[in-house]
């Protein structure tokens, strides 16, 4: 069904009713979500105010006579028969059952290479068909088995224990050929006239955390089951992992063109091994998988954490990473595209076309090969685009300090912080502030009090300096575009937009600075089904004469999280700028700043350059504000503590003081507290000033 919705709120409502949102489209009628509906769930749509649903397209009738696709049970050419034939004819293909389904079908695992296990060889697992209707995922897994046996370099095959489980849900898969082409779940009788559990919501990690990431309703597409791991199919996968714990794994799904990794259970939650995940999946500007299906809606697979699509709980990759520290990925295979008669073909009913299915397999093969290679040493993983994991580093300075540390290295017990006003404080490490992974440990510390400017993770050699920072507050000068929102990561305000618009920073002088990076905190509401609505981040080294793309933000992210982007092209720039270009995107940014990993400026934690005043509190009619000489032209602002601006002025290059006449303009300044803000050479200096006349 094609269901009219009103942005992310409507999508959230559908998810909480247990519908799987399979696509999002803009039509002359407005924004519409595509969901799979039975007569019973169609009535549920109407009950909850989605009565305007319309047919979105018919799927082909269930049958067992396709040219490419084959059922599980079909004699001679079915999945079970094909695997048995391959095993009988090929000494590199070995088939075993790791358990049985509700209806007694075997869950078949195929091992390629040496039939014996060897603890010195890392396990690699590929799975498909958690969801019965996702036939392209089954065919990709079957083609992968043949390619691994026929074409994988012998030396690499001999150094790995490689497994493929092409049909994790054999009962549901068979049912799609005999009865209902769009069936998703297994065939569990639920005791109330309904059938099926969503096996990819049944794993014992964050199971049932909320009713948005899975559903308690037996009728729902995302019904999570009566208990965690209640299903024999799930239990078989759990037992397999206990016997053969994978270093890396893939769970193929359809559709929409995504490469997802943990975590998916909550927006803004990141696995500590994020650098490895990002290296292997790439970025939106340089993704690991390109979509070459003719006329596909998208030309690339979007990489990101699972919640970029929508929150899920009880899901396989979160469980595998949490339970076994497996680097686990979910490729959501291509949507495909357009047929002349309907304008699209439905993604779950990908055409029965061998050339197109082969193209999907070939698009995804470099990613699979990169994972097999990376299993020996994930910390040194090489992605298909040449990316490698970023080194341990400071990921954010302020308002939270995030430090990415080697998992096997020394863990600091304190974080030393120099604040914006010159104070030096320490934050002690606590066990609940550590997020441990295989390769990385992430340490998070709240240092928002007084604004951190320099941080050092004692004992690790990691430190960083925040050279400039801005957060849409009343005292932030020189920003152009967007509007202010009181939904802020820190302080009272952030910048926000929901249209096509650009936010541009003032110039920052980075002369003499190296090892530069950009930090910002972001939140956004969008959909991976509509990546044409996105947020592009660009930087300029010449005050905006030319710009370069450095980051792209896509999908849903309804919670604040930090982003670090290395910008070596800005090293030494006298006029660096950043801008955020929204393409019809609902987007917030806050705590934007340029930072440096260079230790040259961090050898001492001496107080930073400060504003001086001739008296404080001020009892006369004039106060002189002074500062050390810089290379640029200073800009001075004076504000009340309620945010009202009393004065803003630009001074000549080389100016080092300003005399504030408290009675200028015939209006006497009242007693109270004020804030003096000076911008000079990319730094913002602040000073509290009290008037008691």
Secondary structure, DSSP 8 states (H G I E B T S, - for coil): -EEE--HHHHHHHHHHTT--EEEEEEETTEEEEEE---HHHHHHHHHTT-TT-B---------S--SS---SS-TTTSHHHHHHHHHHH-TTEEEEEEEE-TTS-EEEEEEES-SS--TTSEEEEEEE-SSTT-HHHHHHHHHHHHHHHHTS-HHHHHTEEEEEES-S-HHHHHHHHHT-TT--S---B-SSS-B---GGG-SSSSTTS-SSSSBS-TTSTTB--SSTT-SHHHHHHHHHHHHS-EEEEEEEEESSSEEEES--SSTT---TTHHHHHHHHB-SSSBS-B--STTBS-SB-EEEEGGGT---SS-HHHHHHHHH--EEEEEEE---B--TTTS---GGG--S-HHHHHHHHHHHHHHHHHHHHHTT-GGG-B-TTS-B---SEEEE-SSEEEEEEETTS---SEEEEEETTS-EEEEE--GGGEEE-SSEEEEEEE--TT-EEEEEETTTTEEEEE---B-S-TT--S-BSSEEES--SSSS-EEEESSSEEEE---B--TT--SEEEEEEEEEE--GGGTTSEEEEEEESBTTSS-EEEEEE-S-EEEEEEEEEE-GGGTT-SBBEEEEEEES-EEEEEEEEEEE--SGGGS--------EES-SSB-SSEEEEE----SSEEEEEEEETTS-EEEEEEEEET--EEEEETTGGG----SEEEEEEEEETTEEEEEEEEE--
